[in-house]
Amino acid sequence: MQKLQLEYPCKWSYKIIGSDKQKMEEAVFEILESNYELIPSRASLTGKYYSIEINTEVKSEEERYRIFFKLKDCEHIRFVL
């Protein structure tokens, strides 16, 4: 398996999935604070789950992973892609 070769800084996207859209947006604000864009993606047929795309700029691989794990550890976010 090859390691992803990126030149930093670069734009990066995360997709988050959870059941409370407002709480997910608040969590993203706490983690990233600024310089990001939220794009509502999809809702499940029952409206129980929502997905949101987050576009931001990352300055390093460490920052990219740090953001990923902070999102992953948030109680209001079920999955991070």
SULSULQUI-V51993 format. One record per backbone hydrogen bond with DSSP energy under -1.0 kcal/mol. CO is the residue of the C=O (numbers start at 1). NH is the residue of the N-H. Records with the same first field share a line. If there is no record, write none. Layout:
# SULSULQUI-V51993
CO: NH + NH
This chain:
# SULSULQUI-V51993
10: 58
12: 56
14: 54
15: 81
16: 52
17: 78 + 79
18: 50
20: 24
21: 25
22: 26
23: 27
24: 28
25: 29
26: 30
27: 31
28: 32
29: 33
32: 34
37: 55
39: 53
42: 51
44: 47
49: 44
50: 18
51: 41
52: 16
53: 39
54: 14
55: 37
56: 12
58: 10
60: 64
61: 65
62: 66
63: 67
64: 68
65: 69
66: 70
67: 71
68: 72
69: 73
71: 74
74: 77
79: 17
